[in-house]
């Protein structure tokens, strides 16, 4: 018998489902963010290197913007995953 915890089978099932869903959504968000960030940095570097000084600010701006998107989706993913965890776990 566990003292201080009153968990039913239904509660454990719901906790498992929300945790699984949260981890799945969080993983997808991280993947999409990583793809956007890496792709944007690659395209930005290509623009900067092929256009010289004229295109460098545009390429850098694109790289910076997509890196920001990547960081934002990472934070959203962490929040979704944390929301799926049951209190105290």
C-alpha positions as CSV (number, residue, x, y, z in Angstrom):
1,X,0.0,0.0,0.0
2,X,1.3,3.4,-0.9
3,X,0.7,6.2,1.6
4,X,-0.1,9.7,0.4
5,X,-1.1,8.6,-3.1
6,X,-4.5,7.6,-4.2
7,X,-4.1,6.6,-7.9
8,X,-6.7,4.5,-9.7
9,X,-6.2,2.5,-12.8
10,X,-8.1,5.1,-14.8
11,X,-5.9,7.9,-13.5
12,X,-2.8,5.9,-14.4
13,X,-4.2,5.2,-17.9
14,X,-5.0,8.9,-18.5
15,X,-1.5,9.8,-17.2
16,X,0.1,7.4,-19.6
17,X,-2.0,8.7,-22.6
18,X,-1.3,12.3,-21.9
19,X,2.4,11.6,-21.3
20,X,2.6,9.7,-24.6
21,X,0.7,12.4,-26.5
22,X,2.8,15.1,-25.0
23,X,6.1,13.3,-25.8
24,X,4.9,12.7,-29.4
25,X,3.8,16.2,-30.0
26,X,7.0,17.5,-28.4
27,X,9.1,15.3,-30.6
28,X,7.4,16.4,-33.7
29,X,7.8,20.0,-32.8
30,X,11.5,19.6,-32.1
31,X,11.9,17.8,-35.5
32,X,10.1,20.5,-37.4
33,X,12.0,23.3,-35.6
34,X,15.3,21.6,-36.3
35,X,14.5,21.2,-40.0
36,X,13.5,24.8,-40.3
37,X,16.5,26.0,-38.4
38,X,19.0,23.9,-40.3
39,X,17.4,24.6,-43.6
40,X,17.3,28.4,-43.0
41,X,20.9,28.5,-41.9
42,X,22.0,26.6,-45.0
43,X,20.0,28.8,-47.4
44,X,21.2,31.9,-45.6
45,X,24.8,30.8,-45.8
46,X,24.3,30.0,-49.5
47,X,22.8,33.4,-50.2
48,X,25.6,35.1,-48.3
49,X,28.4,33.2,-50.0
50,X,27.0,33.4,-53.6
51,X,26.1,37.1,-53.6
52,X,29.0,38.5,-51.7
53,X,28.7,41.6,-49.6
54,X,25.4,42.7,-51.2
55,X,23.6,39.6,-50.1
56,X,25.3,38.9,-46.8
57,X,22.9,40.9,-44.6
58,X,19.9,39.1,-46.2
59,X,21.5,35.7,-45.8
60,X,22.4,36.4,-42.2
61,X,18.9,37.7,-41.4
62,X,17.4,34.5,-42.8
63,X,19.8,32.4,-40.8
64,X,19.1,34.3,-37.6
65,X,15.3,34.2,-38.1
66,X,15.2,30.5,-38.7
67,X,17.5,29.9,-35.7
68,X,15.0,31.9,-33.6
69,X,12.2,29.7,-34.9
70,X,14.2,26.6,-34.0
71,X,14.7,27.9,-30.5
72,X,11.1,28.8,-30.1
73,X,9.8,25.4,-31.2
74,X,12.3,23.8,-28.8
75,X,10.8,25.7,-25.9
76,X,7.3,24.9,-27.0
77,X,8.2,21.2,-27.2
78,X,9.6,21.3,-23.7
79,X,6.4,22.9,-22.4
80,X,4.2,20.3,-24.1
81,X,6.3,17.5,-22.8
82,X,6.2,19.0,-19.2
83,X,2.4,19.4,-19.4
84,X,2.0,15.7,-20.2
85,X,3.9,14.7,-17.1
86,X,1.8,14.0,-14.0
87,X,2.6,16.1,-10.9
88,X,5.4,14.6,-8.9
89,X,6.8,12.5,-11.6
